[in-house]
């Protein structure tokens, strides 16, 4: 598993997905994709678990549950796998313009 990740202090929420389940999660989230440069994601699980994988790695970087959200880094190519009962959403963050 990876070391703990944190959002930078100078970011603010800029959007949020709907609540996804196995039935509603878009295919692109289950396949390799990445966030834009300058955008972080906070993956929050409400039920079940979500396994987070980086491109080219067979073992998950993290298995996320409702106990603690997981920070997705900008431009980190990744995909997820869901438990049968998984429910999750992602909140997007961008740097505050000064």
N, CA, C and O atoms as a Tinker XYZ file with bonds, in Angstrom:
   392  protein
     1  N      0.837000   -1.190000    0.000000    73     2
     2  CA     0.000000    0.000000    0.000000    64     1     3
     3  C      0.880000    1.252000    0.000000    63     2     4     5
     4  O      2.021000    1.228000    0.463000    81     3
     5  N      0.342000    2.308000   -0.512000    73     3     6
     6  CA     1.095000    3.554000   -0.628000    64     5     7
     7  C      1.056000    4.354000    0.668000    63     6     8     9
     8  O      0.238000    4.097000    1.552000    81     7
     9  N      1.949000    5.321000    0.762000    73     7    10
    10  CA     1.938000    6.198000    1.933000    64     9    11
    11  C      0.699000    7.079000    1.891000    63    10    12    13
    12  O      0.063000    7.234000    0.849000    81    11
    13  N      0.372000    7.649000    3.037000    73    11    14
    14  CA    -0.812000    8.489000    3.140000    64    13    15
    15  C     -0.676000    9.704000    2.231000    63    14    16    17
    16  O      0.405000   10.278000    2.100000    81    15
    17  N     -1.782000   10.087000    1.606000    73    15    18
    18  CA    -1.807000   11.225000    0.686000    64    17    19
    19  C     -2.679000   12.321000    1.263000    63    18    20    21
    20  O     -3.643000   12.060000    1.982000    81    19
    21  N     -2.322000   13.553000    0.935000    73    19    22
    22  CA    -3.078000   14.704000    1.419000    64    21    23
    23  C     -3.342000   15.668000    0.276000    63    22    24    25
    24  O     -2.551000   15.766000   -0.662000    81    23
    25  N     -4.462000   16.380000    0.359000    73    23    26
    26  CA    -4.720000   17.472000   -0.576000    64    25    27
    27  C     -3.829000   18.649000   -0.197000    63    26    28    29
    28  O     -3.588000   18.872000    0.989000    81    27
    29  N     -3.334000   19.408000   -1.177000    73    27    30
    30  CA    -2.580000   20.621000   -0.846000    64    29    31
    31  C     -3.467000   21.606000   -0.082000    63    30    32    33
    32  O     -4.692000   21.576000   -0.200000    81    31
    33  N     -2.835000   22.472000    0.695000    73    31    34
    34  CA    -3.589000   23.450000    1.490000    64    33    35
    35  C     -4.281000   24.502000    0.638000    63    34    36    37
    36  O     -5.284000   25.077000    1.061000    81    35
    37  N     -3.757000   24.762000   -0.561000    73    35    38
    38  CA    -4.277000   25.862000   -1.374000    64    37    39
    39  C     -5.224000   25.407000   -2.485000    63    38    40    41
    40  O     -5.208000   25.964000   -3.583000    81    39
    41  N     -6.051000   24.392000   -2.202000    73    39    42
    42  CA    -7.040000   23.945000   -3.184000    64    41    43
    43  C     -8.442000   24.139000   -2.633000    63    42    44    45
    44  O     -8.652000   24.215000   -1.423000    81    43
    45  N     -9.400000   24.219000   -3.560000    73    43    46
    46  CA   -10.807000   24.288000   -3.164000    64    45    47
    47  C    -11.606000   23.372000   -4.084000    63    46    48    49
    48  O    -11.203000   23.105000   -5.216000    81    47
    49  N    -12.739000   22.898000   -3.584000    73    47    50
    50  CA   -13.592000   21.996000   -4.355000    64    49    51
    51  C    -14.075000   22.704000   -5.616000    63    50    52    53
    52  O    -14.472000   23.868000   -5.575000    81    51
    53  N    -14.035000   21.981000   -6.739000    73    51    54
    54  CA   -14.452000   22.564000   -8.015000    64    53    55
    55  C    -15.522000   21.742000   -8.716000    63    54    56    57
    56  O    -15.973000   22.115000   -9.799000    81    55
    57  N    -15.935000   20.634000   -8.120000    73    55    58
    58  CA   -16.960000   19.793000   -8.726000    64    57    59
    59  C    -17.028000   18.451000   -8.033000    63    58    60    61
    60  O    -16.179000   18.112000   -7.209000    81    59
    61  N    -18.057000   17.692000   -8.382000    73    59    62
    62  CA   -18.272000   16.399000   -7.727000    64    61    63
    63  C    -19.065000   15.506000   -8.669000    63    62    64    65
    64  O    -19.961000   15.971000   -9.372000    81    63
    65  N    -18.730000   14.223000   -8.678000    73    63    66
    66  CA   -19.499000   13.264000   -9.470000    64    65    67
    67  C    -20.783000   12.915000   -8.728000    63    66    68    69
    68  O    -20.958000   13.272000   -7.563000    81    67
    69  N    -21.657000   12.228000   -9.405000    73    67    70
    70  CA   -22.808000   11.647000   -8.720000    64    69    71
    71  C    -22.326000   10.420000   -7.945000    63    70    72    73
    72  O    -21.163000   10.033000   -8.056000    81    71
    73  N    -23.205000    9.819000   -7.173000    73    71    74
    74  CA   -22.877000    8.602000   -6.432000    64    73    75
    75  C    -22.886000    7.435000   -7.414000    63    74    76    77
    76  O    -23.894000    7.186000   -8.075000    81    75
    77  N    -21.764000    6.719000   -7.511000    73    75    78
    78  CA   -21.635000    5.598000   -8.432000    64    77    79
    79  C    -21.782000    4.273000   -7.695000    63    78    80    81
    80  O    -21.384000    4.144000   -6.538000    81    79
    81  N    -22.361000    3.290000   -8.383000    73    79    82
    82  CA   -22.439000    1.898000   -7.938000    64    81    83
    83  C    -21.920000    1.032000   -9.084000    63    82    84    85
    84  O    -21.536000    1.562000  -10.126000    81    83
    85  N    -21.902000   -0.275000   -8.912000    73    83    86
    86  CA   -21.510000   -1.171000  -10.001000    64    85    87
    87  C    -22.401000   -0.996000  -11.223000    63    86    88    89
    88  O    -21.951000   -1.176000  -12.354000    81    87
    89  N    -23.652000   -0.649000  -10.999000    73    87    90
    90  CA   -24.595000   -0.489000  -12.100000    64    89    91
    91  C    -24.461000    0.857000  -12.804000    63    90    92    93
    92  O    -24.826000    0.976000  -13.973000    81    91
    93  N    -23.942000    1.876000  -12.110000    73    91    94
    94  CA   -23.936000    3.227000  -12.683000    64    93    95
    95  C    -22.550000    3.787000  -12.983000    63    94    96    97
    96  O    -22.446000    4.843000  -13.608000    81    95
    97  N    -21.495000    3.120000  -12.563000    73    95    98
    98  CA   -20.144000    3.649000  -12.777000    64    97    99
    99  C    -19.830000    3.673000  -14.277000    63    98   100   101
   100  O    -20.027000    2.669000  -14.961000    81    99
   101  N    -19.347000    4.802000  -14.793000    73    99   102
   102  CA   -18.986000    4.875000  -16.216000    64   101   103
   103  C    -17.810000    3.948000  -16.537000    63   102   104   105
   104  O    -16.901000    3.779000  -15.724000    81   103
   105  N    -17.840000    3.352000  -17.729000    73   103   106
   106  CA   -16.768000    2.442000  -18.151000    64   105   107
   107  C    -15.396000    3.089000  -18.070000    63   106   108   109
   108  O    -14.419000    2.426000  -17.721000    81   107
   109  N    -15.309000    4.390000  -18.393000    73   107   110
   110  CA   -13.983000    5.030000  -18.412000    64   109   111
   111  C    -13.322000    5.019000  -17.036000    63   110   112   113
   112  O    -12.094000    5.042000  -16.947000    81   111
   113  N    -14.107000    4.983000  -15.967000    73   111   114
   114  CA   -13.529000    4.951000  -14.620000    64   113   115
   115  C    -12.952000    3.569000  -14.311000    63   114   116   117
   116  O    -12.033000    3.438000  -13.502000    81   115
   117  N    -13.495000    2.550000  -14.958000    73   115   118
   118  CA   -13.004000    1.188000  -14.756000    64   117   119
   119  C    -11.786000    0.884000  -15.623000    63   118   120   121
   120  O    -11.158000   -0.164000  -15.472000    81   119
   121  N    -11.455000    1.796000  -16.528000    73   119   122
   122  CA   -10.307000    1.648000  -17.419000    64   121   123
   123  C     -9.301000    2.756000  -17.135000    63   122   124   125
   124  O     -9.593000    3.696000  -16.395000    81   123
   125  N     -8.137000    2.641000  -17.715000    73   123   126
   126  CA    -7.081000    3.628000  -17.473000    64   125   127
   127  C     -7.556000    5.024000  -17.849000    63   126   128   129
   128  O     -8.034000    5.259000  -18.959000    81   127
   129  N     -7.414000    5.935000  -16.910000    73   127   130
   130  CA    -7.747000    7.345000  -17.134000    64   129   131
   131  C     -6.935000    8.177000  -16.151000    63   130   132   133
   132  O     -6.253000    7.629000  -15.285000    81   131
   133  N     -7.007000    9.488000  -16.283000    73   131   134
   134  CA    -6.253000   10.359000  -15.384000    64   133   135
   135  C     -6.983000   11.676000  -15.215000    63   134   136   137
   136  O     -7.806000   12.063000  -16.045000    81   135
   137  N     -6.669000   12.356000  -14.126000    73   135   138
   138  CA    -7.175000   13.703000  -13.902000    64   137   139
   139  C     -6.278000   14.685000  -14.642000    63   138   140   141
   140  O     -5.106000   14.407000  -14.892000    81   139
   141  N     -6.842000   15.832000  -14.987000    73   139   142
   142  CA    -6.072000   16.864000  -15.675000    64   141   143
   143  C     -4.967000   17.395000  -14.770000    63   142   144   145
   144  O     -5.022000   17.249000  -13.549000    81   143
   145  N     -3.966000   18.011000  -15.383000    73   143   146
   146  CA    -2.929000   18.702000  -14.616000    64   145   147
   147  C     -3.602000   19.749000  -13.741000    63   146   148   149
   148  O     -4.491000   20.466000  -14.200000    81   147
   149  N     -3.187000   19.839000  -12.495000    73   147   150
   150  CA    -3.741000   20.837000  -11.590000    64   149   151
   151  C     -5.058000   20.464000  -10.945000    63   150   152   153
   152  O     -5.665000   21.287000  -10.260000    81   151
   153  N     -5.517000   19.223000  -11.153000    73   151   154
   154  CA    -6.767000   18.756000  -10.543000    64   153   155
   155  C     -6.492000   17.528000   -9.685000    63   154   156   157
   156  O     -5.903000   16.553000  -10.151000    81   155
   157  N     -6.920000   17.584000   -8.433000    73   155   158
   158  CA    -6.842000   16.448000   -7.513000    64   157   159
   159  C     -8.242000   15.878000   -7.361000    63   158   160   161
   160  O     -9.230000   16.580000   -7.578000    81   159
   161  N     -8.329000   14.609000   -6.989000    73   159   162
   162  CA    -9.612000   13.991000   -6.695000    64   161   163
   163  C     -9.601000   13.444000   -5.282000    63   162   164   165
   164  O     -8.571000   12.978000   -4.797000    81   163
   165  N    -10.740000   13.499000   -4.627000    73   163   166
   166  CA   -10.893000   12.884000   -3.311000    64   165   167
   167  C    -11.976000   11.826000   -3.461000    63   166   168   169
   168  O    -13.161000   12.145000   -3.552000    81   167
   169  N    -11.556000   10.560000   -3.485000    73   167   170
   170  CA   -12.469000    9.439000   -3.673000    64   169   171
   171  C    -13.048000    9.071000   -2.310000    63   170   172   173
   172  O    -12.321000    8.691000   -1.393000    81   171
   173  N    -14.361000    9.192000   -2.196000    73   171   174
   174  CA   -15.055000    8.920000   -0.937000    64   173   175
   175  C    -15.983000    7.732000   -1.131000    63   174   176   177
   176  O    -16.837000    7.747000   -2.018000    81   175
   177  N    -15.821000    6.711000   -0.313000    73   175   178
   178  CA   -16.631000    5.494000   -0.389000    64   177   179
   179  C    -17.702000    5.558000    0.692000    63   178   180   181
   180  O    -17.401000    5.788000    1.863000    81   179
   181  N    -18.952000    5.353000    0.292000    73   179   182
   182  CA   -20.056000    5.334000    1.258000    64   181   183
   183  C    -20.444000    3.924000    1.672000    63   182   184   185
   184  O    -20.981000    3.725000    2.762000    81   183
   185  N    -20.177000    2.936000    0.811000    73   183   186
   186  CA   -20.468000    1.532000    1.131000    64   185   187
   187  C    -19.505000    0.654000    0.340000    63   186   188   189
   188  O    -19.042000    1.036000   -0.735000    81   187
   189  N    -19.209000   -0.521000    0.881000    73   187   190
   190  CA   -18.320000   -1.450000    0.202000    64   189   191
   191  C    -16.896000   -0.938000    0.149000    63   190   192   193
   192  O    -16.463000   -0.171000    1.009000    81   191
   193  N    -16.167000   -1.377000   -0.881000    73   191   194
   194  CA   -14.780000   -0.945000   -1.061000    64   193   195
   195  C    -14.512000   -0.635000   -2.527000    63   194   196   197
   196  O    -15.177000   -1.150000   -3.425000    81   195
   197  N    -13.526000    0.217000   -2.740000    73   195   198
   198  CA   -13.029000    0.536000   -4.076000    64   197   199
   199  C    -11.521000    0.309000   -4.052000    63   198   200   201
   200  O    -10.815000    0.885000   -3.224000    81   199
   201  N    -11.031000   -0.527000   -4.958000    73   199   202
   202  CA    -9.590000   -0.779000   -5.074000    64   201   203
   203  C     -9.028000    0.138000   -6.149000    63   202   204   205
   204  O     -9.550000    0.200000   -7.262000    81   203
   205  N     -7.958000    0.851000   -5.809000    73   203   206
   206  CA    -7.337000    1.845000   -6.681000    64   205   207
   207  C     -6.026000    1.291000   -7.216000    63   206   208   209
   208  O     -5.141000    0.928000   -6.442000    81   207
   209  N     -5.899000    1.226000   -8.542000    73   207   210
   210  CA    -4.707000    0.695000   -9.203000    64   209   211
   211  C     -4.055000    1.773000  -10.059000    63   210   212   213
   212  O     -4.749000    2.558000  -10.706000    81   211
   213  N     -2.724000    1.814000  -10.067000    73   211   214
   214  CA    -1.993000    2.654000  -11.014000    64   213   215
   215  C     -1.704000    1.835000  -12.265000    63   214   216   217
   216  O     -1.598000    0.610000  -12.210000    81   215
   217  N     -1.580000    2.521000  -13.383000    73   215   218
   218  CA    -1.276000    1.869000  -14.651000    64   217   219
   219  C     -0.028000    1.008000  -14.521000    63   218   220   221
   220  O      0.992000    1.448000  -13.991000    81   219
   221  N     -0.122000   -0.233000  -15.014000    73   219   222
   222  CA     1.024000   -1.125000  -15.031000    64   221   223
   223  C      1.284000   -1.885000  -13.747000    63   222   224   225
   224  O      2.239000   -2.659000  -13.676000    81   223
   225  N      0.457000   -1.684000  -12.730000    73   223   226
   226  CA     0.656000   -2.384000  -11.460000    64   225   227
   227  C     -0.471000   -3.393000  -11.242000    63   226   228   229
   228  O     -1.639000   -3.095000  -11.490000    81   227
   229  N     -0.107000   -4.589000  -10.775000    73   227   230
   230  CA    -1.094000   -5.644000  -10.558000    64   229   231
   231  C     -1.748000   -5.577000   -9.188000    63   230   232   233
   232  O     -2.875000   -6.040000   -9.009000    81   231
   233  N     -1.048000   -5.003000   -8.227000    73   231   234
   234  CA    -1.587000   -4.903000   -6.864000    64   233   235
   235  C     -2.161000   -3.501000   -6.656000    63   234   236   237
   236  O     -1.607000   -2.521000   -7.154000    81   235
   237  N     -3.266000   -3.406000   -5.926000    73   235   238
   238  CA    -3.839000   -2.077000   -5.696000    64   237   239
   239  C     -2.929000   -1.208000   -4.832000    63   238   240   241
   240  O     -2.263000   -1.693000   -3.917000    81   239
   241  N     -2.918000    0.078000   -5.143000    73   239   242
   242  CA    -2.216000    1.061000   -4.323000    64   241   243
   243  C     -2.946000    1.207000   -2.999000    63   242   244   245
   244  O     -2.331000    1.394000   -1.950000    81   243
   245  N     -4.277000    1.119000   -3.067000    73   243   246
   246  CA    -5.105000    1.272000   -1.864000    64   245   247
   247  C     -6.425000    0.551000   -2.069000    63   246   248   249
   248  O     -6.929000    0.452000   -3.187000    81   247
   249  N     -6.973000    0.052000   -0.976000    73   247   250
   250  CA    -8.346000   -0.452000   -0.939000    64   249   251
   251  C     -9.090000    0.511000   -0.026000    63   250   252   253
   252  O     -8.856000    0.550000    1.182000    81   251
   253  N     -9.987000    1.286000   -0.621000    73   251   254
   254  CA   -10.628000    2.396000    0.077000    64   253   255
   255  C    -11.989000    1.957000    0.600000    63   254   256   257
   256  O    -12.769000    1.324000   -0.111000    81   255
   257  N    -12.257000    2.304000    1.850000    73   255   258
   258  CA   -13.556000    2.022000    2.472000    64   257   259
   259  C    -14.122000    3.327000    3.005000    63   258   260   261
   260  O    -13.550000    4.397000    2.799000    81   259
   261  N    -15.244000    3.226000    3.688000    73   259   262
   262  CA   -15.895000    4.429000    4.215000    64   261   263
   263  C    -15.110000    5.063000    5.362000    63   262   264   265
   264  O    -15.424000    6.178000    5.779000    81   263
   265  N    -14.106000    4.375000    5.870000    73   263   266
   266  CA   -13.338000    4.897000    7.004000    64   265   267
   267  C    -12.477000    6.101000    6.643000    63   266   268   269
   268  O    -12.263000    6.982000    7.475000    81   267
   269  N    -11.977000    6.146000    5.398000    73   267   270
   270  CA   -11.070000    7.241000    5.028000    64   269   271
   271  C    -11.064000    7.441000    3.518000    63   270   272   273
   272  O    -10.843000    6.491000    2.767000    81   271
   273  N    -11.309000    8.688000    3.061000    73   271   274
   274  CA   -11.224000    8.974000    1.620000    64   273   275
   275  C     -9.785000    8.834000    1.123000    63   274   276   277
   276  O     -8.845000    8.760000    1.914000    81   275
   277  N     -9.633000    8.801000   -0.198000    73   275   278
   278  CA    -8.321000    8.610000   -0.825000    64   277   279
   279  C     -8.069000    9.730000   -1.822000    63   278   280   281
   280  O     -8.942000   10.054000   -2.628000    81   279
   281  N     -6.881000   10.325000   -1.773000    73   279   282
   282  CA    -6.517000   11.414000   -2.681000    64   281   283
   283  C     -5.945000   10.841000   -3.981000    63   282   284   285
   284  O     -5.021000   10.027000   -3.966000    81   283
   285  N     -6.518000   11.287000   -5.107000    73   283   286
   286  CA    -6.022000   10.935000   -6.440000    64   285   287
   287  C     -5.200000   12.118000   -6.937000    63   286   288   289
   288  O     -5.676000   13.253000   -6.937000    81   287
   289  N     -3.982000   11.855000   -7.355000    73   287   290
   290  CA    -3.068000   12.911000   -7.776000    64   289   291
   291  C     -3.310000   13.330000   -9.224000    63   290   292   293
   292  O     -3.781000   12.526000  -10.028000    81   291
   293  N     -2.993000   14.586000   -9.566000    73   291   294
   294  CA    -3.118000   15.038000  -10.955000    64   293   295
   295  C     -2.263000   14.181000  -11.893000    63   294   296   297
   296  O     -1.138000   13.811000  -11.558000    81   295
   297  N     -2.802000   13.878000  -13.048000    73   295   298
   298  CA    -2.097000   13.160000  -14.117000    64   297   299
   299  C     -1.619000   11.763000  -13.721000    63   298   300   301
   300  O     -0.747000   11.204000  -14.386000    81   299
   301  N     -2.164000   11.199000  -12.671000    73   299   302
   302  CA    -1.818000    9.835000  -12.255000    64   301   303
   303  C     -2.736000    8.868000  -13.010000    63   302   304   305
   304  O     -3.937000    8.816000  -12.748000    81   303
   305  N     -2.166000    8.109000  -13.940000    73   303   306
   306  CA    -2.968000    7.172000  -14.730000    64   305   307
   307  C     -3.377000    6.018000  -13.822000    63   306   308   309
   308  O     -2.536000    5.379000  -13.189000    81   307
   309  N     -4.681000    5.764000  -13.769000    73   307   310
   310  CA    -5.198000    4.791000  -12.808000    64   309   311
   311  C     -6.520000    4.202000  -13.289000    63   310   312   313
   312  O     -7.093000    4.648000  -14.283000    81   311
   313  N     -6.989000    3.191000  -12.563000    73   311   314
   314  CA    -8.325000    2.631000  -12.749000    64   313   315
   315  C     -8.771000    2.067000  -11.413000    63   314   316   317
   316  O     -7.963000    1.918000  -10.496000    81   315
   317  N    -10.053000    1.753000  -11.300000    73   315   318
   318  CA   -10.574000    1.218000  -10.041000    64   317   319
   319  C    -11.343000   -0.074000  -10.285000    63   318   320   321
   320  O    -11.792000   -0.353000  -11.397000    81   319
   321  N    -11.481000   -0.849000   -9.222000    73   319   322
   322  CA   -12.323000   -2.042000   -9.194000    64   321   323
   323  C    -13.207000   -1.919000   -7.960000    63   322   324   325
   324  O    -12.752000   -1.501000   -6.895000    81   323
   325  N    -14.476000   -2.288000   -8.115000    73   323   326
   326  CA   -15.461000   -2.099000   -7.051000    64   325   327
   327  C    -15.885000   -3.421000   -6.445000    63   326   328   329
   328  O    -15.967000   -4.434000   -7.139000    81   327
   329  N    -16.157000   -3.412000   -5.142000    73   327   330
   330  CA   -16.829000   -4.561000   -4.530000    64   329   331
   331  C    -18.279000   -4.538000   -5.010000    63   330   332   333
   332  O    -18.753000   -3.516000   -5.507000    81   331
   333  N    -18.978000   -5.650000   -4.866000    73   331   334
   334  CA   -20.368000   -5.735000   -5.350000    64   333   335
   335  C    -21.267000   -4.666000   -4.764000    63   334   336   337
   336  O    -22.167000   -4.171000   -5.442000    81   335
   337  N    -21.032000   -4.304000   -3.509000    73   335   338
   338  CA   -21.905000   -3.353000   -2.817000    64   337   339
   339  C    -21.346000   -1.927000   -2.790000    63   338   340   341
   340  O    -21.832000   -1.085000   -2.036000    81   339
   341  N    -20.331000   -1.658000   -3.608000    73   339   342
   342  CA   -19.656000   -0.353000   -3.560000    64   341   343
   343  C    -20.574000    0.795000   -3.963000    63   342   344   345
   344  O    -21.376000    0.687000   -4.890000    81   343
   345  N    -20.429000    1.893000   -3.236000    73   343   346
   346  CA   -21.051000    3.174000   -3.555000    64   345   347
   347  C    -19.994000    4.231000   -3.270000    63   346   348   349
   348  O    -19.454000    4.290000   -2.165000    81   347
   349  N    -19.696000    5.069000   -4.266000    73   347   350
   350  CA   -18.636000    6.065000   -4.078000    64   349   351
   351  C    -18.867000    7.273000   -4.970000    63   350   352   353
   352  O    -19.655000    7.236000   -5.915000    81   351
   353  N    -18.158000    8.343000   -4.642000    73   351   354
   354  CA   -18.150000    9.537000   -5.483000    64   353   355
   355  C    -16.768000   10.165000   -5.400000    63   354   356   357
   356  O    -15.974000    9.837000   -4.519000    81   355
   357  N    -16.493000   11.071000   -6.330000    73   355   358
   358  CA   -15.216000   11.778000   -6.353000    64   357   359
   359  C    -15.497000   13.277000   -6.333000    63   358   360   361
   360  O    -16.303000   13.779000   -7.115000    81   359
   361  N    -14.824000   13.980000   -5.431000    73   359   362
   362  CA   -14.864000   15.439000   -5.389000    64   361   363
   363  C    -13.563000   15.939000   -5.999000    63   362   364   365
   364  O    -12.483000   15.466000   -5.644000    81   363
   365  N    -13.665000   16.895000   -6.915000    73   363   366
   366  CA   -12.493000   17.429000   -7.603000    64   365   367
   367  C    -12.058000   18.736000   -6.957000    63   366   368   369
   368  O    -12.885000   19.538000   -6.525000    81   367
   369  N    -10.751000   18.935000   -6.898000    73   367   370
   370  CA   -10.162000   20.121000   -6.272000    64   369   371
   371  C     -9.159000   20.757000   -7.218000    63   370   372   373
   372  O     -8.421000   20.068000   -7.922000    81   371
   373  N     -9.146000   22.092000   -7.223000    73   371   374
   374  CA    -8.168000   22.864000   -8.003000    64   373   375
   375  C     -7.552000   23.922000   -7.105000    63   374   376   377
   376  O     -8.136000   24.325000   -6.099000    81   375
   377  N     -6.368000   24.361000   -7.486000    73   375   378
   378  CA    -5.687000   25.407000   -6.712000    64   377   379
   379  C     -6.493000   26.700000   -6.739000    63   378   380   381
   380  O     -7.090000   27.059000   -7.754000    81   379
   381  N     -6.496000   27.388000   -5.605000    73   379   382
   382  CA    -7.166000   28.676000   -5.490000    64   381   383
   383  C     -6.331000   29.700000   -6.248000    63   382   384   385
   384  O     -5.122000   29.804000   -6.039000    81   383
   385  N     -6.976000   30.446000   -7.120000    73   383   386
   386  CA    -6.251000   31.486000   -7.862000    64   385   387
   387  C     -6.090000   32.704000   -6.979000    63   386   388   389
   388  O     -7.051000   33.184000   -6.380000    81   387
   389  N     -4.863000   33.202000   -6.904000    73   387   390
   390  CA    -4.615000   34.368000   -6.041000    64   389   391
   391  C     -4.595000   35.661000   -6.827000    63   390   392
   392  O     -4.399000   36.731000   -6.251000    81   391
